[in-house]
Amino acid sequence: MKWINWNRITKITRKYNDEDEENGSNVEKNKELKITQKEIKNKEKSFIESRLAWKKLFDYPIPKHANDVTYTLGGTIIVLGIVQLITGVILQQFYIPNSNSMPGAYESVSEIANNVSLGFVRNLHYWGAQFLIIMVLLHSARVFISGAYKKPREIQWLAGVGLLVTVFAFSYTGTVLKWDQEGTEALEHQIGTAKIAGPLGIFLTEQFAPSVSLLSRIFALHVTAIPAIAVPLLGIHLILIRLNGIASPKVLDKYKCITARVDQKVPFSTHINKMLINGAVVTIIVIAFSLIWSAPLYFKGVEGVEVTKPPWFLLWLYPLENIFGVPAIAYTTIFVIILFVAVPIVDRKEVTDPRQRNKMMIAMFLLLLSFVGLMIMGTLSPSMQHNMG
Amino acid sequence: MIRFYLLIIIITVYVYFSSITFLATINVNIVNAHVGEKEHGEGKSEMHAVVLSKHKDVNIELTADPMNKQWRELSSQIDIDSLYGHKISVNSLNNLTHVFFLLSWNDSTKGYHIGALREINNHTIYNTNTDGAKIVFEPHQEEAQTTSIATKDDVQNRSNNIALSDKKNNSGSVWYWDSLGPTSLSVDKEGVITKAQWKNNQWHVIIGKRILDGVHNTQSNNTTTHSLFKPGILQKGLLKFVVWDSAEGESLNKTININDNKDDKLLQAADFILLPTLNIYPKDVYLWSGILIIGVIFFVLLEIKLHNGLVLSKQERKEEDLK
């Protein structure tokens, strides 16, 4: 690394200043002076650059279409994730992760909900989670539609599927932590499902460590185990985006050859700006929701009683459970995860145009309609008592 | 290299399942050694059936037809054993101002009314026996959960006001119906609302009451007014149900002091919970579904637009072919 020779710069500056006083300004001299000033700036930049590789990380060229709003959903998700982290850490200070003590989990959540400031933080955490889920689903849909899971981005997609599962796991465990009627029923369903999963699910049953409240273990999952899975997955996801770049459209032309779009390039820093702006807009919407509508909290859970329905993001499982029983929850969830994992394996053609991927588009719309249709069915159907086995 | 990673993955999965199976086999004896002793030492508390009074937003239809949609779809039915070997099917609904129970039980005769003639040993006598049902409310203060509901403010305010208007102490209450009265809708001087229907060798009886105090009672000292109906709080062993069939020689007289003597043990007590509204945001499914569908359609259109410069239209294709 070269060091800036401040003595040289000072000498040149003095020299020109003296000459200026004697002979007036000179174009040649000014040029040399400007070069010197530029040299100083460059050296200062390289001082940061050499330590953080800032330019390498954030100023690499990306296609211009990456700055469309739909391509910035990933950044919005990260912004919402930060909101969740901050609000979660605050709530954690006041939450009692025990279902057996008095006051316990429900009482502490009631206290939080009844406190004006903490109640707002809780509302933010709740609505932030709702928006996070919808953003993750939309982001997955966008990646699917733009064919961004195709070679060489298969691992990126799989890491994304892992993150989708962790977001659902966060939301599910968060529902249980309230320890109201909805939370109690959610936990009973979890135990019923875990029994079906056999050895894989034993961690999630009371039998594994009966001396510790299962709610305490769910809390531990929510604040340690699930983040411990999510953070490395997010790291892999982001590193691969950096390495593989943002996907560009590819079509099959009339000569049956793949034609890729060569888009105008913009620096990645512009993409970050867009993501931060969009993230801020969504955060403002979340704040507005939190000010208007409180996060739900039902009465304290009564075990063995089933009167509520799952939250909307799990409601699609409810009609299936009504028809086929609790095992339907486990089997359908596994089936859907397998479908997501299979996407880059099934669709291996390079073409990304939705009009040239009819089968995949039909499959996506069928899945979407099933998801929405089942959710509406779940809303309209009367609540039922299920046998947890 | 890939083989090496595969080998590591296989070993990890194998070790994971082996350790889980091992832990499951020994049932984590070290951690849980003292738990078993505790369970044996303390014994289990008595389990009761739970009567759920589900919330209905609009007015509750006063129909004793158990096949009516509100009873069939909204309410949860539970079967409770009662005196004389009767099995009573209990449904309950509330709208936070009134609570209603629908009791159904088998009875092959419709019962007798006052003034009806009945011959016994060649003597014609007036029969005053009736079929009937009663619900006994016996609060157990020490067992009831004491936590307050923390749902929406209006539910909180309403729950504070809910009380049995005719009770000024903790002695409980009895709601009563018999076939002596009309089967059509009626309200007795205690304010108990009843309606009955005898169909297919079964009695179906609605018994209900207003549970929300009026303005006068709300302003009174709540500490002296016992609240039996607190939304969202499980009240253990609160309810007992009794029905009798006069044709079988059963009568109200035999059940009147049932809670004061040894027969009490014959009567199954049920836990009770009055549920407030459960769908705080029932329409949010439509909001998220709408966002999802609109979003996906928007993404498809945008992707088509992005690809448009690359795909030739039919006209352009023709022109290209002609060239």
Interface residues (C-beta under 8 A of the other chain):
Chain A: H65 D68 T70 Y106 E107 V109 S110 A113 N114 Q130 I133 I134 L137 L138 A141 R142 I145 S146 Q181 P199 L200 I202 F203 Q207 F208 A209 P210 S211 V212 P249 K250 V251 D253 K254 T259 R261 W293 S294 P296 L297 Y298 F299 K300 V302 G304 V305 V307 T308 K309 W312 F313 L315 T352 D353 P354 R355 M361 M364 F365 L368 F371 V372 M375 I376 G378 T379 P382 S383 Q385
Chain B: F17 I20 T21 L23 A24 N27 V28 V31 N32 H34 V35 V50 L52 K54 E73 L74 S76 Q145 T147 S148 I149 A150 T151 K152 P231 G232 I233 L234 I273 L275 P276 L278 N279 I280 Y281 P282 D284 V285 Y286 W288 S289 I291 L292 I293 G295 V296 F298 F299 V300 L302 E303 I304 L306 H307 G309 L310 V311 L312 R317 E320
